[in-house]
Amino acid sequence: MKKRKFGLKKYQRLLMLGTVFLSSLQGVVTGASEITIHSSLDRIEGADNSGSAEPPEIEVPQYMDESPVSKDTSSSVAGTVRSDTEEVSANSSETERKVNATEIKPEQQAEEQSEYSLDRGKNLPKIPVNLKALAVKNPGSSPFKDISHSIYKNYINWNYSVGITTGYTPTTYKPDYYVTRGEMAVFLHRLAGAPSYTPPFNVYTDINQYKNQILWLTAANISNGTIPHYNPNGNVTRGQMAAFLHRMAKESGKTPKDGKYDSPFKDAQNSMFKNDIGWLYSKEITTGYTPTTFRPDASITRGEMAAFIYRFYNKVATVEPHVPVADPWKYVISHRGSAERVEHTFAAYDLAIQQGSKNIEQDVVVSKDKTLYVSHDLSAKRLTGVDKLYSEMTDSEISKLRVANGEPIHTLQSVFERYGNKVNYIVELKAADPLAQVVPFVNMVRQNALENNVVSQSFVEEVLKKVDVVAPNMPQMRLVGTQAEFEQALNSSVAHTICMVWSIMNKDNVDKVHKQNKAASAWTLSSEADIKKAISLGVDNYFTNYTGLAIRLEKEYR
């Protein structure tokens, strides 16, 4: 008996080894990925030939029992055709995966399972789609431990910061897992600001989790599945993704509904998504899997989806038609408005703009009520005679203050409202704790649709880094007051411009900045000689107290 038992174990061991050997012979497939271009966030797609020959661990949702989806992982193409080709994730050979249940919080699950009467013969009443700037909900980096080496790290952090994702689990994102059609509905619903929606009835037989989001997507005319089936566990293909985003743009009025588009992708020419892919290419949301291919039938990963959503948000969702403004780095920045008027007053800004400036500077402080005001000094004494810090005064107290020309201390919001997108704003956060003001500042910029008109400036590298996390597209200017600070700033990972004090503005320093592929700036030039010197050295822009003089010299000597 003992010998027979030993023989059985040996047989089982040989059988297991044989299984492992056979699985190792499976071919490794190529997965799609988005590869870095020249900035920290703009990327192109390229082929990632890495793969895993080992079966992965199956991810189990934390709070509910879910059975794996079918091994047939094909998904419906825009709800009408099924894709016969599915790619294996770049870092996984799995053919089964659990549904990601953590994109919906546990307490919301009961609502997702609520009953609706199924009505197969009716269409849901159409609802509008409104795309607008999203407030930062989670400032700083995300808690996801599995993205540190992902090429999508910055995109994922941004999606987390505005609440579009909450993670696969609280501490993981799974960037190489495919996006399901159910997850896609959640992402797009949150991208639209998570509008409240109670569907009057159900039109699908196969949805439970994500029900509200899927029915919202259907009522918004972004997707209609193959009624009465939606296939929520099916993978989203790259072609479907292009269609979802294109429809979302059309339904929100961000792009024409009858536009015709093309792309250089040879494999998209016969795709039912040809026009959607062409639109995606026209908006620079994609540059292709390769320069000549898009791979419309390949499944899209959660990492890639984060990149596409980020680009859609910044290139489509928050872009508003407005009067073109001169390049924000173009030569003259009006320091506190104009020295010919009381600084940071509407009179000072108005004069600078009348003299030809397109760039006006704001120094920002914060009140006791956490409202952002425009003032160079942390104290109100120099301008108003009241010897008290703004941070110690309520909004009511500050509203009673007056400067020499009778104007109040203006809020940053009132400045944005007065000048809108007709100018650019070069803003320095000067509060005692400037890091705490980054999120309120960025939210205000977004709420006023001024993301294309604002430059962040600071002497503090950590402030610029925090701005870069919550608003990675915002241009950053590093201010320096000494040669030592200048040398340190040259290595800044976030600053696009190095702005040096006038006393160290020389050819060597300007050349050093340009060799780092950054813009060279200077502060604060008030004399004709200094402005002429800046022009001769090739300084890209500079702060000046006398806009009229600078504009005249620019026209004459630049």
C-alpha positions as CSV (number, residue, x, y, z in Angstrom):
1,M,0.0,0.0,0.0
2,K,2.8,2.4,0.8
3,K,4.5,1.7,-2.5
4,R,1.3,2.2,-4.5
5,K,0.7,5.4,-2.6
6,F,4.2,6.7,-3.5
7,G,3.7,5.7,-7.1
8,L,0.4,7.7,-7.3
9,K,2.1,10.8,-5.9
10,K,4.9,10.4,-8.4
11,Y,2.4,10.1,-11.2
12,Q,0.6,13.2,-10.1
13,R,3.8,15.1,-9.9
14,L,4.8,14.1,-13.4
15,L,1.3,15.1,-14.6
16,M,1.7,18.6,-13.1
17,L,5.2,19.0,-14.6
18,G,3.8,18.1,-18.0
19,T,1.0,20.7,-17.6
20,V,3.5,23.4,-16.8
21,F,5.7,22.4,-19.7
22,L,2.8,22.6,-22.2
23,S,1.7,25.9,-20.8
24,S,5.2,27.3,-21.3
25,L,5.0,26.5,-25.0
26,Q,2.2,28.9,-25.6
27,G,3.1,31.8,-27.8
28,V,3.7,35.2,-26.4
29,V,1.5,37.9,-27.9
30,T,2.2,41.5,-28.4
31,G,0.2,44.0,-26.3
32,A,-0.6,47.6,-27.0
33,S,0.9,50.3,-24.9
34,E,1.3,54.0,-24.8
35,I,4.9,55.1,-24.9
36,T,6.4,58.4,-23.7
37,I,7.0,61.2,-26.2
38,H,8.9,64.3,-24.9
39,S,6.8,65.4,-21.9
40,S,5.8,63.7,-18.7
41,L,2.3,63.0,-19.9
42,D,2.0,63.1,-23.7
43,R,2.6,59.7,-25.1
44,I,2.4,57.7,-28.3
45,E,1.5,54.0,-28.6
46,G,4.0,51.4,-29.5
47,A,4.4,47.7,-29.3
48,D,5.4,46.0,-26.1
49,N,6.7,42.5,-26.8
50,S,6.9,41.5,-23.2
51,G,4.7,38.6,-22.0
52,S,4.3,36.1,-19.2
53,A,4.3,32.4,-19.7
54,E,3.0,31.8,-16.2
55,P,-0.7,31.7,-15.4
56,P,-1.5,34.8,-13.3
57,E,-3.3,35.0,-10.0
58,I,-7.0,35.6,-10.5
59,E,-8.0,38.9,-8.9
60,V,-11.0,38.4,-6.5
61,P,-13.2,41.3,-5.7
62,Q,-13.0,42.3,-2.0
63,Y,-16.7,42.4,-1.0
64,M,-18.7,40.2,-3.3
65,D,-18.5,36.7,-4.9
66,E,-18.2,36.9,-8.7
67,S,-17.7,34.1,-11.1
68,P,-15.2,34.7,-13.9
69,V,-16.4,35.8,-17.2
70,S,-16.4,33.2,-20.0
71,K,-13.1,32.1,-21.6
72,D,-14.5,33.6,-24.8
73,T,-13.4,37.1,-24.0
74,S,-14.6,38.6,-27.2
75,S,-16.8,41.7,-26.8
76,S,-19.4,43.3,-28.9
77,V,-18.2,46.0,-31.3
78,A,-20.2,49.1,-30.6
79,G,-23.0,46.8,-29.5
80,T,-23.6,45.3,-32.9
81,V,-20.7,43.0,-33.9
82,R,-18.6,40.7,-31.8
83,S,-14.8,40.9,-32.2
84,D,-13.2,37.5,-32.9
85,T,-9.7,38.7,-32.0
86,E,-8.6,39.5,-28.5
87,E,-5.1,40.3,-27.4
88,V,-3.5,39.1,-24.2
89,S,-2.4,41.8,-21.9
90,A,1.2,42.8,-22.2
91,N,2.1,41.5,-18.8
92,S,-0.4,38.6,-18.5
93,S,-1.3,35.4,-20.2
94,E,-4.7,35.1,-18.6
95,T,-7.8,34.2,-20.4
96,E,-10.1,34.6,-17.4
97,R,-10.4,37.5,-15.0
98,K,-12.9,38.5,-12.4
99,V,-15.0,41.6,-12.9
100,N,-13.5,44.6,-11.3
101,A,-16.0,45.4,-8.6
102,T,-14.1,48.1,-6.7
103,E,-14.9,50.9,-9.2
104,I,-18.2,50.9,-7.4
105,K,-17.9,51.4,-3.6
106,P,-19.4,48.6,-1.4
107,E,-22.1,50.9,0.0
108,Q,-23.3,51.7,-3.5
109,Q,-23.8,48.0,-4.4
110,A,-27.3,47.8,-3.0
111,E,-28.4,50.6,-5.2
112,E,-26.8,49.0,-8.2
113,Q,-28.9,45.8,-7.6
114,S,-32.2,47.7,-7.3
115,E,-34.9,46.4,-9.6
116,Y,-36.2,48.2,-12.7
117,S,-38.9,46.9,-14.9
118,L,-37.4,45.5,-18.1
119,D,-38.9,47.1,-21.2
120,R,-37.4,45.7,-24.4
121,G,-39.7,47.6,-26.7
122,K,-38.9,51.1,-25.6
123,N,-35.9,53.4,-25.8
124,L,-34.7,55.3,-22.7
125,P,-35.6,59.0,-22.9
126,K,-32.6,60.9,-24.2
127,I,-30.5,62.9,-21.7
128,P,-27.9,65.7,-22.3
129,V,-24.2,65.3,-21.8
130,N,-22.4,68.2,-20.1
131,L,-18.6,68.2,-20.0
132,K,-16.9,70.6,-17.8
133,A,-13.8,71.0,-15.6
134,L,-13.5,68.5,-12.8
135,A,-12.5,69.5,-9.3
136,V,-9.5,67.8,-7.7
137,K,-10.9,65.4,-5.1
138,N,-7.7,63.5,-4.2
139,P,-4.6,65.8,-4.4
140,G,-1.2,64.2,-4.5
141,S,-0.1,60.8,-5.8
142,S,-2.5,57.9,-5.8
143,P,-2.3,55.0,-3.3
144,F,-1.7,52.4,-6.0
145,K,1.4,50.3,-5.4
146,D,1.4,48.6,-8.7
147,I,2.0,51.6,-11.0
148,S,5.4,52.8,-9.9
149,H,7.0,51.3,-13.0
150,S,4.1,51.8,-15.3
151,I,4.5,54.1,-18.3
152,Y,1.0,55.3,-17.4
153,K,1.8,56.3,-13.9
154,N,1.2,60.1,-14.3
155,Y,-2.1,59.5,-16.2
156,I,-3.4,57.1,-13.6
157,N,-2.5,59.6,-10.8
158,W,-4.4,62.3,-12.7
159,N,-7.5,60.0,-13.1
160,Y,-7.4,59.3,-9.4
161,S,-7.0,62.9,-8.5
162,V,-10.2,64.0,-10.2
163,G,-12.1,60.9,-9.0
164,I,-12.5,59.1,-12.4
165,T,-10.9,55.9,-10.9
166,T,-10.9,54.6,-7.3
167,G,-8.7,51.7,-8.2
168,Y,-9.0,48.0,-8.8
169,T,-8.6,47.6,-5.0
170,P,-7.8,50.5,-2.6
171,T,-4.1,50.0,-3.2
172,T,-3.9,48.6,-6.7
173,Y,-4.9,49.8,-10.2
174,K,-4.0,46.8,-12.4
175,P,-2.8,48.9,-15.4
176,D,-2.3,45.9,-17.6
177,Y,-5.8,44.5,-17.1
178,Y,-8.3,45.0,-19.9
179,V,-11.2,47.4,-19.5
180,T,-14.6,45.9,-19.4
181,R,-17.7,47.5,-20.9
182,G,-19.1,47.9,-17.5
183,E,-16.0,49.7,-16.2
184,M,-16.0,51.9,-19.3
185,A,-19.5,53.1,-18.4
186,V,-18.3,54.0,-14.9
187,F,-15.2,55.9,-16.2
188,L,-17.2,57.9,-18.8
189,H,-20.0,58.7,-16.3
190,R,-17.4,60.1,-13.9
191,L,-15.7,61.9,-16.7
192,A,-19.0,63.7,-17.3
193,G,-19.0,64.8,-13.6
194,A,-21.0,61.7,-12.3
195,P,-24.4,63.3,-13.0
196,S,-27.4,62.1,-11.0
197,Y,-29.5,59.8,-13.0
198,T,-32.5,57.5,-12.2
199,P,-33.5,55.4,-15.2
200,P,-37.2,55.0,-15.6
201,F,-36.9,51.4,-16.8
202,N,-34.3,48.8,-17.8
203,V,-33.6,47.8,-21.4
204,Y,-31.0,45.1,-20.8
205,T,-31.2,41.5,-19.4
206,D,-27.6,41.1,-18.4
207,I,-26.7,44.1,-16.2
208,N,-26.6,44.3,-12.5
209,Q,-23.4,45.8,-11.3
210,Y,-22.9,49.3,-12.9
211,K,-26.6,49.4,-13.9
212,N,-27.1,53.1,-13.4
213,Q,-23.9,54.0,-15.2
214,I,-24.7,51.7,-18.1
215,L,-28.2,53.0,-18.5
216,W,-26.9,56.6,-18.3
217,L,-24.5,55.8,-21.1
218,T,-27.4,54.4,-23.1
219,A,-29.7,57.3,-22.4
220,A,-26.9,59.7,-23.4
221,N,-26.6,58.0,-26.8
222,I,-23.0,57.1,-26.1
223,S,-23.6,53.3,-26.3
224,N,-26.7,51.2,-26.8
225,G,-25.2,47.7,-26.6
226,T,-27.2,45.0,-28.5
227,I,-30.5,45.4,-26.8
228,P,-31.6,43.5,-24.8
229,H,-27.9,42.6,-24.1
230,Y,-25.1,45.0,-23.1
231,N,-22.3,42.4,-22.4
232,P,-20.9,44.3,-19.3
233,N,-18.1,41.8,-18.8
234,G,-16.8,41.9,-22.4
235,N,-13.6,43.7,-23.1
236,V,-13.6,47.1,-24.7
237,T,-11.6,47.3,-28.0
238,R,-9.6,50.2,-29.2
239,G,-12.1,50.8,-31.9
240,Q,-15.0,50.8,-29.5
241,M,-13.1,53.2,-27.2
242,A,-12.7,55.6,-30.2
243,A,-16.4,55.4,-30.8
244,F,-17.4,56.0,-27.1
245,L,-15.2,59.1,-26.9
246,H,-16.3,60.5,-30.3
247,R,-19.9,60.1,-29.4
248,M,-19.4,61.7,-26.0
249,A,-17.8,64.7,-27.7
250,K,-20.7,64.9,-30.2
251,E,-23.4,64.6,-27.6
252,S,-21.8,67.3,-25.5
253,G,-21.5,69.7,-28.4
254,K,-17.7,69.6,-28.3
255,T,-17.4,68.4,-31.9
256,P,-19.7,68.4,-35.0
257,K,-22.0,65.5,-35.3
258,D,-21.5,65.1,-39.1
259,G,-17.8,65.6,-39.3
260,K,-15.7,63.4,-41.6
261,Y,-12.2,62.4,-40.5
262,D,-9.4,60.2,-41.7
263,S,-6.1,58.9,-40.3
264,P,-2.9,57.3,-41.6
265,F,-3.7,54.0,-40.0
266,K,-3.9,51.3,-42.7
267,D,-5.8,48.8,-40.5
268,A,-8.5,51.3,-39.8
269,Q,-9.6,51.9,-43.4
270,N,-12.1,49.0,-43.5
271,S,-13.1,49.3,-39.8
272,M,-16.6,50.3,-38.9
273,F,-14.9,52.7,-36.5
274,K,-12.8,54.4,-39.3
275,N,-14.4,57.9,-38.8
276,D,-14.2,57.6,-35.0
277,I,-10.5,56.7,-35.1
278,G,-9.9,59.5,-37.6
279,W,-11.5,62.0,-35.2
280,L,-9.4,60.6,-32.3
281,Y,-6.3,61.2,-34.5
282,S,-7.4,64.7,-35.5
283,K,-7.6,65.7,-31.8
284,E,-4.1,64.2,-31.0
285,I,-5.7,61.8,-28.5
286,T,-3.9,59.0,-30.3
287,T,-1.0,58.8,-32.7
288,G,-1.5,55.1,-33.4
289,Y,-0.3,51.7,-32.2
290,T,2.5,52.4,-34.7
291,P,2.6,55.4,-37.1
292,T,0.6,53.4,-39.7
293,T,-1.6,51.1,-37.5
294,F,-4.2,51.5,-34.8
295,R,-5.3,47.9,-34.1
296,P,-9.0,48.7,-33.7
297,D,-9.8,45.1,-32.7
298,A,-7.2,44.9,-29.9
299,S,-8.5,45.1,-26.3
300,I,-7.6,48.2,-24.4
301,T,-5.9,48.1,-21.0
302,R,-6.7,50.1,-17.9
303,G,-3.4,52.0,-18.3
304,E,-4.1,52.9,-21.9
305,M,-7.6,54.0,-21.0
306,A,-6.2,56.3,-18.3
307,A,-4.1,58.0,-21.0
308,F,-6.9,58.3,-23.5
309,I,-9.3,59.8,-20.9
310,Y,-6.6,62.3,-19.8
311,R,-6.1,63.5,-23.3
312,F,-9.8,63.6,-24.1
313,Y,-10.3,65.7,-21.0
314,N,-7.6,68.2,-21.8
315,K,-8.0,68.3,-25.6
316,V,-11.8,68.1,-25.9
317,A,-13.8,68.1,-22.7
318,T,-12.5,71.4,-21.2
319,V,-11.6,73.2,-24.3
320,E,-13.9,76.2,-24.9
321,P,-14.0,78.4,-28.0
322,H,-12.3,81.7,-27.2
323,V,-10.5,84.6,-28.7
324,P,-6.9,83.5,-29.5
325,V,-4.3,85.0,-27.2
326,A,-0.7,85.7,-27.8
327,D,1.8,83.0,-26.8
328,P,2.0,83.2,-23.0
329,W,5.7,83.2,-23.2
330,K,5.8,86.2,-25.6
331,Y,8.2,88.8,-24.3
332,V,6.4,91.2,-21.9
333,I,4.8,90.3,-18.6
334,S,3.1,93.2,-16.8
335,H,4.4,93.1,-13.2
336,R,1.5,93.6,-10.8
337,G,-0.2,95.4,-13.7
338,S,1.6,98.7,-14.1
339,A,3.7,100.8,-11.8
340,E,1.9,103.9,-13.2
341,R,-1.2,102.8,-11.2
342,V,-1.7,101.2,-7.7
343,E,-0.4,97.6,-8.0
344,H,-2.8,94.8,-8.5
345,T,-5.8,97.1,-9.1
346,F,-8.1,96.9,-12.0
347,A,-6.7,100.3,-13.0
348,A,-3.2,98.9,-13.2
349,Y,-4.3,95.8,-15.2
350,D,-6.5,97.9,-17.5
351,L,-3.6,100.3,-18.3
352,A,-1.2,97.4,-19.0
353,I,-3.7,95.8,-21.4
354,Q,-4.3,99.1,-23.1
355,Q,-0.6,99.5,-23.7
356,G,-0.5,96.1,-25.5
357,S,0.2,93.5,-22.8
358,K,-1.3,90.0,-23.1
359,N,0.3,88.8,-19.8
360,I,-0.6,90.2,-16.4
361,E,0.8,89.0,-13.1
362,Q,-1.0,88.1,-9.9
363,D,0.5,87.5,-6.4
364,V,-2.0,85.4,-4.4
365,V,-2.6,85.4,-0.6
366,V,-5.4,83.7,1.4
367,S,-7.9,85.0,3.9
368,K,-8.9,83.4,7.2
369,D,-11.9,82.1,5.3
370,K,-9.6,80.5,2.7
371,T,-10.5,82.9,-0.1
372,L,-7.8,83.7,-2.6
373,Y,-6.9,87.4,-2.9
374,V,-4.5,89.3,-5.1
375,S,-1.7,91.0,-3.1
376,H,2.1,91.0,-3.2
377,D,2.4,91.4,0.6
378,L,1.1,89.0,3.2
379,S,0.2,92.0,5.2
380,A,-2.3,94.7,4.3
381,K,-0.2,97.5,5.9
382,R,1.7,98.9,2.9
383,L,-1.3,99.3,0.6
384,T,-4.2,99.9,3.1
385,G,-2.5,101.1,6.3
386,V,-4.0,98.2,8.3
387,D,-1.2,96.4,10.0
388,K,-2.7,92.9,9.8
389,L,-2.0,89.7,7.9
390,Y,-4.6,88.7,5.3
391,S,-4.6,85.2,6.7
392,E,-5.8,86.6,10.1
393,M,-8.7,88.6,8.5
394,T,-12.1,87.3,7.5
395,D,-13.6,88.1,4.1
396,S,-15.8,90.6,5.7
397,E,-12.9,92.5,7.2
398,I,-10.9,92.4,3.9
399,S,-13.9,93.7,2.0
400,K,-13.7,96.9,4.0
401,L,-10.1,97.6,3.0
402,R,-9.3,100.2,0.4
403,V,-6.1,101.1,-1.5
404,A,-5.0,104.7,-2.5
405,N,-7.3,104.9,-5.6
406,G,-10.3,103.7,-3.7
407,E,-10.4,100.1,-5.0
408,P,-10.8,97.1,-2.7
409,I,-8.3,94.2,-2.4
410,H,-9.5,92.1,-5.3
411,T,-10.2,88.4,-5.1
412,L,-8.5,86.2,-7.7
413,Q,-12.0,85.1,-8.9
414,S,-12.9,88.8,-9.5
415,V,-9.8,89.2,-11.7
416,F,-10.6,86.1,-13.7
417,E,-14.2,87.2,-14.2
418,R,-13.2,90.7,-15.4
419,Y,-10.6,89.7,-18.0
420,G,-11.7,86.2,-18.9
421,N,-9.6,84.4,-21.6
422,K,-8.5,87.7,-23.3
423,V,-5.3,87.7,-21.4
424,N,-2.8,85.3,-19.7
425,Y,-2.3,85.2,-16.0
426,I,1.1,84.6,-14.4
427,V,0.2,83.6,-10.9
428,E,2.4,83.2,-7.8
429,L,1.0,81.6,-4.7
430,K,2.5,83.6,-1.8
431,A,0.5,82.4,1.2
432,A,2.4,81.4,4.3
433,D,1.6,77.8,3.3
434,P,1.5,78.0,-0.5
435,L,1.2,74.2,-0.9
436,A,-2.2,74.3,0.8
437,Q,-3.4,76.8,-1.9
438,V,-2.5,74.7,-4.9
439,V,-5.8,72.7,-5.1
440,P,-8.2,75.6,-4.6
441,F,-6.2,77.6,-7.1
442,V,-6.2,74.8,-9.8
443,N,-10.0,74.3,-9.1
444,M,-10.6,78.0,-9.7
445,V,-8.7,77.9,-12.9
446,R,-10.7,75.0,-14.2
447,Q,-14.0,76.3,-13.1
448,N,-13.3,79.5,-15.1
449,A,-12.1,77.4,-18.1
450,L,-8.7,79.2,-18.1
451,E,-6.4,76.2,-18.2
452,N,-5.0,77.5,-21.5
453,N,-4.4,81.0,-20.0
454,V,-2.6,80.4,-16.7
455,V,1.1,80.0,-15.9
456,S,2.1,79.0,-12.3
457,Q,5.2,80.7,-10.9
458,S,7.0,80.1,-7.6
459,F,10.4,80.4,-5.9
460,V,9.5,77.0,-4.3
461,E,10.1,73.8,-6.3
462,E,7.7,71.8,-4.1
463,V,4.9,74.2,-5.0
464,L,5.5,73.7,-8.7
465,K,5.7,69.9,-8.2
466,K,2.3,69.8,-6.5
467,V,0.8,72.0,-9.3
468,D,2.3,69.5,-11.8
469,V,0.5,66.6,-10.1
470,V,-3.0,68.2,-10.1
471,A,-2.6,70.2,-13.3
472,P,0.1,68.6,-15.4
473,N,-0.6,70.7,-18.5
474,M,-0.2,74.0,-16.7
475,P,3.1,75.8,-17.7
476,Q,5.4,76.3,-14.7
477,M,7.9,79.1,-14.1
478,R,10.7,78.8,-11.5
479,L,11.7,82.1,-9.9
480,V,15.3,82.5,-8.7
481,G,17.0,85.3,-6.8
482,T,20.6,84.1,-6.6
483,Q,23.1,82.3,-8.8
484,A,23.0,79.3,-6.5
485,E,19.2,79.1,-6.8
486,F,19.6,79.5,-10.6
487,E,22.0,76.5,-10.9
488,Q,19.7,74.4,-8.8
489,A,16.6,75.4,-10.9
490,L,18.3,74.3,-14.1
491,N,17.6,70.7,-13.1
492,S,14.0,71.3,-12.2
493,S,11.8,68.4,-13.5
494,V,8.7,70.5,-13.7
495,A,9.7,74.1,-14.6
496,H,9.3,75.1,-18.3
497,T,10.8,78.5,-17.6
498,I,13.6,79.8,-15.4
499,C,13.1,83.4,-14.4
500,M,16.2,85.0,-13.0
501,V,16.6,88.2,-11.1
502,W,17.8,91.0,-13.3
503,S,21.3,91.2,-11.6
504,I,22.2,87.7,-12.9
505,M,20.7,88.1,-16.4
506,N,23.7,87.5,-18.6
507,K,24.7,85.5,-21.7
508,D,26.1,82.5,-19.9
509,N,22.9,82.1,-17.8
510,V,20.6,82.6,-20.8
511,D,22.6,80.0,-22.8
512,K,22.5,77.5,-19.9
513,V,18.7,77.8,-19.7
514,H,18.3,77.3,-23.5
515,K,20.6,74.2,-23.4
516,Q,18.1,72.7,-20.9
517,N,15.3,73.3,-23.5
518,K,13.7,75.7,-21.1
519,A,12.6,79.3,-21.7
520,A,14.8,82.1,-20.1
521,S,13.0,84.8,-18.3
522,A,14.0,87.7,-16.0
523,W,12.5,89.9,-13.2
524,T,11.9,92.8,-12.9
525,L,13.1,95.1,-15.7
526,S,12.2,98.7,-15.3
527,S,14.8,100.7,-17.3
528,E,15.3,101.1,-21.0
529,A,18.8,99.7,-20.7
530,D,17.8,96.5,-18.9
531,I,15.0,95.8,-21.4
532,K,17.4,96.4,-24.4
533,K,19.9,94.1,-22.7
534,A,17.2,91.3,-22.4
535,I,16.3,91.7,-26.0
536,S,19.9,91.5,-27.1
537,L,20.6,88.4,-25.0
538,G,17.6,86.5,-26.4
539,V,15.6,86.4,-23.2
540,D,12.3,84.8,-24.0
541,N,10.2,86.9,-21.7
542,Y,10.5,89.2,-18.7
543,F,8.5,91.1,-16.0
544,T,8.4,94.8,-16.3
545,N,6.8,97.7,-14.4
546,Y,6.4,99.7,-17.5
547,T,4.5,97.9,-20.2
548,G,4.3,100.8,-22.6
549,L,8.0,101.3,-22.7
550,A,8.7,97.5,-23.1
551,I,6.2,97.2,-26.0
552,R,7.8,100.1,-27.8
553,L,11.3,98.7,-27.3
554,E,10.2,95.3,-28.4
555,K,8.8,96.7,-31.7
556,E,12.0,98.6,-32.3
557,Y,14.8,96.2,-31.3
558,R,13.5,92.6,-31.2
